[in-house]
Amino acid sequence: MFSDADAAALYDLLNPWDPDRGADDAFYFPLVMGAESVLDLGCGTGSMLHLARRKGHTGRLVGLDPDRSALDRARRREDVVWVEAVAAQAEQGADFELATMTGHAFQNLLTDEDVRLSLAAIHGALRPGGRFAFETRHPQARAWEGWSRTNPEDESEITDASGRPLLYWHDVDSIEGDIVNITGTVAERDRTVLRVFTESLRFLGVAALNAFLAEASFEIEAQYGNWDRTPITADSREIITIARRA
């Protein structure tokens, strides 16, 4: 058996949150520590907000995610508020200084309506002048072409908390316009499949993304093509955005 709780624990193994080792985490963490109130949308198991508390953040921290098993792990720390919800259900008038959406979670907003409702809710949860920091993979980099069991760089070998050795890899099932449908597989080292996860990701380009932000009354404060804050170029793999509530 490979339960929902196992899946949440696996996420932490595959995606350790460490600003000393990950360029993306190092980008976000100073923003979080410098804001007196933070709403982390798609917080998952809560690793970023857990670390913020451990590092001395004394302000208001709220994590929001629709995955109950992930939130069960997040709730091991009780000095953060955890909310089971999607971004479009963010509390209005909550007066947050900063909202974040890390781990490419923005790409789980698959329709124009999803994007519009989510951005409207995030705008309403921020104070005037509050900032929304997030990233999405740049479609020009065609990241999905590397998501395959035939790509050794995509396959991960890990050992879970019980000492069980595992494999994890992706496969692309289909591409429909700007949406890529993928499968993630967890298996024993002999490739006996334990569980299969399906996910769909939307790859919005810069112009489309910025049009949605403008429609939601966000002003783009900064936009980068890499975690070192270099501009977006023809070689960029990311669209990293800091938008301000107008």
N, C-alpha and C positions, 0 to 999 in steps of 0.2 A: 504494500500500500504506500502511496505517496500522497499525503493529505494536503489540504489547503494550508495548514500550519507549516508543513514541510516546505511548501512552495514559497511561503513568506520568508522562512529561514534561508532558503536557497537564494532568494533575491539579495539578501544581505551578503552572502558569500560571493555572489557574482558581481555585486556592485558595492564594495566597501566604500564608505564615505570618509575621505581623508584629505583635507586640503593641503597636507604636506606632501602628498603623493599624486593627487589628481589635479590637473590644470583646471578642469571645470569646477571642481569643488573649491579650489583656491580663488577662482573668480567670484563665486557667490558668497563665500564665507565672510569676507570683510563687509559686504553689503548688509548681511544679516546682523553681524555684530555692531554695525554702526547705526542700526535702526532701532528705535525704542519699541516699536510694535511690528510684528511680522506675521503674515498669513502665508503659509506654505501650501500651495495647491498641488494635489497629487503627491502628498508627503510620503506615501508608502509606509515603510516601517519606522519613519520618524528620525532617521539617523542624523540628518542635518540639525534639527531642532534639539535633539538629545545632546549633540556636541556643543551647540550654542550655550545650553544651560551649564554643561560641564566646564566650559571656558569662561563662565561668569556673566552671561547675559541675564539681566535682571528685569527686563521689560516683559511685555505681553507677547507670548508666542502661541500661535494656533496652527495646528496641522489639519488639513482637510483631505480626505481620500474616500472613494467609494468601496474600497476593498476591505472588508471586515477583518479578514485574517491578518492583513498587513497592520491594520490599526490595533489588533490585539497585541502585536509585538511592540508597537509604538507606545501603547498605554502602560508598558512596564515603567515608564517615567510619568509620574503624576503631576509634575509641576509645569506641564504643557497641556493646553486644551486640545482634545482630539475630537474631530467632527466627521461622522460618516456621511459624506455628501459628494456631489460633483461640483465642479467650478461654477456652473450656472446657478448653484444654490448657495453661493457665498452670502454671508449676512450683509445686508445693506446698511449703510450708515455706521459701519464698524470702526471707521476712522483709523485704518492701518496706515502706517508710514511706508511700508514695503510689502509687496506681494511677490512671491517667487513661484516659478513652475520649472523645476529642474528635470534632469533625466530624460529630456525630449518628450515630456508628458504632453506638451502642447500638440504633438502630432496625433494624439488620440482623439482630438476634436475633428471628426470626420466630415461633417457637413457644414455648409455655410451657416445654417441655423445654429449648430453647435458652437461655432466660433463666435457668432454675433451674441448669442445669449451668454456665453462664458465671459467675453470681454466686457459686456454691459454689467454683469454681476461683479467682476473684478473692479471695474471703474467705480461702482457704487460702494464697494467695500473699502476703498482707499479714501484717505483724507484729500482735500484739495492740494495738489502738488505732490501727492504720494506717487511712488514709482512701482512699476511692474517689470520685473526682470525675468527673462525666459530665453529659451533657445529652441530652434528647430533645425533639422538637418537640411542643408542646401540641396535642392533637387539636382543641381548641376553635377554634384559629386557622385550621384548614383550609388549611394552607400549600399543599397539592397543587392548590388551585384556581388558583394562579398559575403552575403548571408547564405551560406551553403555548407552542408556537411562535407563537401569535397574541398573546402577551404580550411586548411589546418589552423589558420589564424582565427577562425570563427569558433572552432570547437574548444570548449573549456574543460579541463580536468580539475575536479574539486573533491574535497572530502568534507562530508557534513558533520554536524556536531556529535553524532553517534559513532563517527569513524568510518562511515560507509563511503567508499570511493564511487564517484559519479562522473558522468559525462553530460555536457549540455551543448546543443548546437541548434542552428536555425536552418530553415528552408523557406524559400519564397514560393507561395502557392499560386498567386496570381497578381496581376497588375491591372487596375481599372482606373484609367485616367491618372489622377495624381495620388491615388490610394494604392498602397502595397500591402497585400495580405500575406502574413508570414505565419509559420509554425515553429514553435520552440519545443525541443524534445529533451526530456530528462531520461537518462538510461544508466544501467549498470555499466561497468567498464567493459563487459563482454557484449555491450550494445542491446541487452535486454531492456526494452522500453518500459519505463515506470509511469510516465505521464507525458501527455502532449498538450501544449498550450497554443491557442490561436490568438492572433493580434492583427489589427489593421492600423496602418500609419498613413497619415496624409502628409505629402510633401508640397508645401506651399512655397512659391518663389517670393522674392523680395517685394516685387510690385504688388502682388495679391495680398501678401501679409500686411504691408504698410497701408493698403487701402482699407483693410478691416480695422486696423488700429485707428486710422483717421476717422472712420465712420463711428467708432466708439468713443470719440473725443479724447484720444490719447495723442500726445505729442512725442515724437521720437527724440529722446535725449542723446542716445548713442546707439550705434549698431556696428557689430564687429563680425569678421569672418573667421576669427580664431580666438582661442582663450587668452592669447597674449595681447589682445585688444588691437590687433592690426585690422585695417579696413577690409571690407568685403571686396574680393577680387574675383577674377575668372577661375581661380584655383581654390576658392574657399569651400570648406566642407560644412560650415555652420553658418547660421544666421542668428547671432546672439544680440538680443535687443534689450535695452533699458528704455522703457516708455514712461512718460509722466502724465498723470491725470491733469487734463487741461482745466 
